[in-house]
Amino acid sequence: MTTIMKTIMAGTAAMALMACSSPAGNPGDKKTVQKFYDFLSNPGSESHAKAFGEATTADWQSIGNYSGKNKNKQAFTGQVGGFGKLMPDLKWAVQDIHQDGNTVIVRSRATGTPKGPLFGVNGEGQSFDILTIDIHELVDGKIARSYHVEDWAGALQQLTTPKAQAAKMAAAEGQKTLAVAQRFLAAAGSGDGATLMELMADDFVWHNEGDPSVPWIGNWEGKDEVMGTFMPKFGAGLKVTSWSTDYSFANGNQAVFVGSMSAIANNTGVDTGKFSWVVRVHVENGKVKSWNWFEDSFAVSQAFHGK
């Protein structure tokens, strides 16, 4: 046998030995790893949690840094459950999966819409869409260790986009709007004219929807007309016998109140009966610009006309 032939045969034998010493891994390992992501995407599911438990070893660990403070199965399951409550639409979709022996590497895509603060950041209804990389080491067909990296910094950045900031600012403005509107409503109910004058914008408009033949129905523009004409007509025309404010909410510079009331028309003595009312309030720079009042105008009209 020539030297060249000996060299070729030796090389072939070495390659065969290398192939034998680098196992391809269990063909079912990828399916086992998939159960990990099925659980992440269904954190509230007992069946998925059970499947995750069966797919991992008793001493499985979640390793996300070099601090040595790794999560065991119980701690990880609790964290995932918390994520599920915070982000009911959480999905962890596998995009690519590779296997090298007993190691499975996964590139996945995590998406969700937190209902509250995520790591201290409140996205006000904004969603995130991030890249994650995991390396799973398997022993006897079960995941023993999972090394993971998620772009949580990117998620928090997405939750603080201009749109999210605008929503947060609108909510904060809404609270200020509601406070002003509540003061105005209380002043109107108690007849506190000084506070009403203080809170009205110079171009204030009070609008009452209903039967135009009722003296206090219609558009009343400006402080003088509201206080000098509308208020006296309303006070002389209707005696309120019951009143409740049941709901209130605000967004930006708009506030809404919902309630119920009953009254007697002074000119006829007829009771309106209990009816619902709604008022929409526009507030700018701490002043009320408009007060749009809606009620059961039919009941008020009938009482006024003695029917």
URNORMO-V595878 format. One record per residue. N is the residue number from 0. RES is the residue in one small letter. SS is DSSP state (H for helix, E for strand, L for the rest). D_FIRST is the distance of its C-alpha to the first C-alpha in Angstrom with 2 decimals. Layout:
<<N	RES	SS	D_FIRST> <N	RES	SS	D_FIRST>>
This chain:
<<0	m	L	0.00> <1	t	L	3.75> <2	t	H	6.64> <3	i	H	8.27> <4	m	H	6.38> <5	k	H	6.73> <6	t	H	10.18> <7	i	H	11.09> <8	m	H	10.52> <9	a	H	12.45> <10	g	H	15.07> <11	t	H	15.58> <12	a	H	16.12> <13	a	H	18.52> <14	m	H	20.44> <15	a	H	20.85> <16	l	H	22.14> <17	m	H	24.52> <18	a	H	25.81> <19	c	H	26.58> <20	s	H	28.33> <21	s	L	30.59> <22	p	L	32.84> <23	a	L	34.77> <24	g	L	37.92> <25	n	L	40.45> <26	p	L	41.31> <27	g	L	44.95> <28	d	H	45.12> <29	k	H	46.43> <30	k	H	49.23> <31	t	H	50.08> <32	v	H	50.33> <33	q	H	52.51> <34	k	H	55.12> <35	f	H	55.56> <36	y	H	56.68> <37	d	H	58.75> <38	f	H	60.71> <39	l	H	61.20> <40	s	H	62.61> <41	n	L	64.82> <42	p	L	66.01> <43	g	L	69.08> <44	s	L	67.31> <45	e	H	67.11> <46	s	H	64.45> <47	h	H	62.18> <48	a	H	62.87> <49	k	H	61.94> <50	a	H	58.70> <51	f	H	57.86> <52	g	H	58.60> <53	e	H	56.33> <54	a	H	53.47> <55	t	E	53.54> <56	t	E	53.02> <57	a	E	56.09> <58	d	E	55.33> <59	w	E	54.35> <60	q	E	55.20> <61	s	E	56.10> <62	i	E	55.02> <63	g	L	56.56> <64	n	L	56.62> <65	y	L	55.77> <66	s	L	59.18> <67	g	L	57.94> <68	k	L	60.75> <69	n	L	58.72> <70	k	E	60.36> <71	n	L	59.87> <72	k	H	60.30> <73	q	H	64.06> <74	a	H	64.66> <75	f	H	62.43> <76	t	H	64.14> <77	g	H	67.48> <78	q	H	66.48> <79	v	H	65.28> <80	g	H	68.54> <81	g	H	70.48> <82	f	H	68.59> <83	g	H	69.47> <84	k	H	73.17> <85	l	H	73.12> <86	m	L	71.06> <87	p	L	71.62> <88	d	L	69.59> <89	l	L	66.52> <90	k	E	63.23> <91	w	E	59.68> <92	a	E	57.57> <93	v	E	53.77> <94	q	E	52.51> <95	d	E	48.75> <96	i	E	46.53> <97	h	E	42.88> <98	q	E	40.82> <99	d	E	38.00> <100	g	L	37.22> <101	n	L	40.55> <102	t	E	42.21> <103	v	E	44.34> <104	i	E	45.76> <105	v	E	48.90> <106	r	E	50.93> <107	s	E	54.40> <108	r	E	57.86> <109	a	E	60.93> <110	t	E	64.38> <111	g	E	67.81> <112	t	L	71.52> <113	p	L	72.98> <114	k	L	76.51> <115	g	L	77.20> <116	p	L	75.77> <117	l	E	71.98> <118	f	L	71.11> <119	g	L	74.66> <120	v	E	74.62> <121	n	L	76.89> <122	g	L	75.71> <123	e	L	78.92> <124	g	L	77.13> <125	q	L	74.27> <126	s	L	70.69> <127	f	E	67.29> <128	d	E	63.85> <129	i	E	60.98> <130	l	E	57.20> <131	t	E	55.58> <132	i	E	52.04> <133	d	E	50.95> <134	i	E	47.83> <135	h	E	47.84> <136	e	E	45.70> <137	l	E	45.45> <138	v	E	45.04> <139	d	L	44.73> <140	g	L	45.85> <141	k	E	48.88> <142	i	E	49.65> <143	a	E	49.88> <144	r	E	50.51> <145	s	E	51.60> <146	y	E	51.50> <147	h	E	53.80> <148	v	E	55.28> <149	e	E	58.24> <150	d	L	60.10> <151	w	H	63.44> <152	a	H	64.66> <153	g	H	64.26> <154	a	H	66.13> <155	l	H	69.03> <156	q	H	69.14> <157	q	H	69.42> <158	l	H	72.23> <159	t	L	74.15> <160	t	L	74.07> <161	p	H	77.35> <162	k	H	78.04> <163	a	H	77.73> <164	q	H	79.88> <165	a	H	82.45> <166	a	H	82.63> <167	k	H	83.14> <168	m	H	85.86> <169	a	H	87.56> <170	a	H	87.62> <171	a	H	89.14> <172	e	H	91.68> <173	g	H	92.46> <174	q	H	93.49> <175	k	H	95.89> <176	t	H	97.21> <177	l	H	97.84> <178	a	H	99.74> <179	v	H	102.07> <180	a	H	102.59> <181	q	H	103.42> <182	r	H	106.05> <183	f	H	107.54> <184	l	H	107.63> <185	a	H	109.31> <186	a	H	111.86> <187	a	H	112.68> <188	g	H	113.18> <189	s	H	115.45> <190	g	L	117.40> <191	d	L	116.20> <192	g	H	117.13> <193	a	H	116.35> <194	t	H	112.71> <195	l	H	112.43> <196	m	H	113.78> <197	e	H	111.38> <198	l	H	108.32> <199	m	E	109.24> <200	a	E	107.74> <201	d	E	110.33> <202	d	E	109.26> <203	f	E	109.03> <204	v	E	109.40> <205	w	E	110.42> <206	h	E	109.85> <207	n	E	111.23> <208	e	L	110.12> <209	g	L	112.72> <210	d	L	116.09> <211	p	L	117.57> <212	s	L	121.09> <213	v	L	120.42> <214	p	L	121.65> <215	w	L	118.67> <216	i	L	115.98> <217	g	E	114.29> <218	n	E	112.89> <219	w	E	114.41> <220	e	E	113.32> <221	g	L	113.83> <222	k	H	115.07> <223	d	H	118.74> <224	e	H	118.57> <225	v	H	116.51> <226	m	H	118.71> <227	g	H	122.00> <228	t	H	121.79> <229	f	H	118.94> <230	m	H	119.34> <231	p	H	123.13> <232	k	H	122.77> <233	f	H	120.03> <234	g	H	121.96> <235	a	H	125.16> <236	g	H	123.53> <237	l	E	121.22> <238	k	E	121.41> <239	v	E	118.02> <240	t	E	118.34> <241	s	E	114.73> <242	w	E	111.55> <243	s	E	107.93> <244	t	E	104.79> <245	d	E	101.89> <246	y	E	98.80> <247	s	E	97.82> <248	f	E	94.69> <249	a	E	93.85> <250	n	E	91.17> <251	g	L	91.51> <252	n	L	95.16> <253	q	E	96.11> <254	a	E	97.46> <255	v	E	98.66> <256	f	E	101.05> <257	v	E	101.77> <258	g	E	104.71> <259	s	E	107.80> <260	m	E	111.56> <261	s	E	114.95> <262	a	E	118.18> <263	i	E	121.75> <264	a	E	123.20> <265	n	L	126.27> <266	n	L	128.28> <267	t	L	128.01> <268	g	L	127.06> <269	v	L	124.30> <270	d	E	121.15> <271	t	L	117.82> <272	g	L	116.07> <273	k	L	112.68> <274	f	E	110.17> <275	s	E	106.84> <276	w	E	106.47> <277	v	E	103.65> <278	v	E	103.83> <279	r	E	101.27> <280	v	E	101.65> <281	h	E	100.37> <282	v	E	100.20> <283	e	E	99.50> <284	n	L	99.82> <285	g	L	101.43> <286	k	E	104.13> <287	v	E	104.64> <288	k	E	104.68> <289	s	E	105.22> <290	w	E	106.20> <291	n	E	105.62> <292	w	E	107.38> <293	f	E	106.80> <294	e	E	108.77> <295	d	L	110.31> <296	s	H	112.66> <297	f	H	114.17> <298	a	H	115.42> <299	v	H	116.84> <300	s	H	118.50> <301	q	H	120.04> <302	a	H	121.45> <303	f	H	122.85> <304	h	L	124.55> <305	g	L	125.87> <306	k	L	123.99>>
